[in-house]
Amino acid sequence: MSYFDAVDLPFFRERLDPFLPRKLFDAHLHIARLSHFAEITAERKLQNWALGVCSSFPYLSAVKVYRKLFPGRSVQALAMGMPIREVDVDANNEYAEDARTKAGFQCLYMTRPNFPPEKLRTALRRGFLGFKPYVELAGKEDLEQVGIFDMFPEPHLDVANSERAIVLLHIPRKGRLKDPCNIEELRALVRNFPRARVVLAHCGRSYCRSFAEEGFPKLWDLGLWFDLAAMVNPEVFELAFTMFDTTRILWGTDLPVMLMRGVREYHGDTYKDFTRGNYVWNRDRKPPEVEATYTFYVYKELEAILQAARAVRLPQDRIEDILCHNAMRLCGLNGTV
């Protein structure tokens, strides 16, 4: 019997299957081929644990994974390339467009800050729904010096604002939502570009409760959207579900990263991932009998979402909104926003 049949599928059947709607919408999927990248060194994989898990994920693999992980469900997705410094952005964007036309995914266009604005407008005319800037694409050696407007400058925001395009932001700087510069820049962005549909990836990178407790109260009035990708902390989800409009909260997987099997432990402002995978950075491990119980992080994320929803007494229709309908609405598939 395979590990999936022995461990993963029973977890799904017992803890997820009775509660998930028939339709799901993954609002945060990365797709790419190995040919889109320059060499990704072992040192880089040590520095960036996600790269050590997986750096490529063809869109046909994503289709197959959805079918396997979520039996009995149809899954739509909002896909984008792999925004790392080694990527050929243009080639990866073309591949995302291919995924849109051939696999039916909705797609975001990766940007670099030196792209002319007309290039972004052309992407929207070609069918992209918005943009994915990223810290590593900003062109600065010191990533801690990258701000929101360094990643996605005002000429790009003008395009997003005039076209009501989606902007999926990965909050920069080590302080994340505790950094006053990030809060100030977010407020300025919303004030000056109010028609852009801004989504904070990973709830503003609030993987740990401390970031959510400090940052969420400063954001509740901005009309932002939030995705839950790569998060498995029910305490953070509880705060999000009580402090924000749940019609603007989106389930996202961050696949392929969340295909890792394991558990996450929290220590104040930091967290540590434990996994059974033979990744270059995986040197601190639990006993084999513990690792033998690990399932996919994407399953643990859904379990945490359901746990938090029950804790704050979200009705089933609100849960279904988070897992599907909100993203459909954001993408214009069942009405406009």
Buried (B, 14 or more C-beta within 10 A) or exposed (E): EEEBEEBBBEBBEEBBBEBBBEBBBBBBBBBBBEEBBEEBEEEBBBEBBBBBBBBBBBBEEBBEBBEEBBEEBEBBBBBBBBBBBBBBBBBBBEBBBBBBEEBEBBBBBBBBBEBEBEBBBEBBEBEBBBBBBBBBBBEBEEEEEBBBBBBBBEEBBBBBBBBBBBBBBBBBBEBBBBBEEBBEBBBEBBEEBEEBBBBBBBBBBBBBBBBBBBBBEBBEEBEBBBBBBBBBBBBBBBBBBEBBEBBBBBBBBBBBBBBBBBBBEBEEBEEEBBBBBEBEBBEEEBEEEEBEEBBBBBBBBBBBBBBBBEBBEBEEEBBBBBBBBBBBBBBEEEEEE
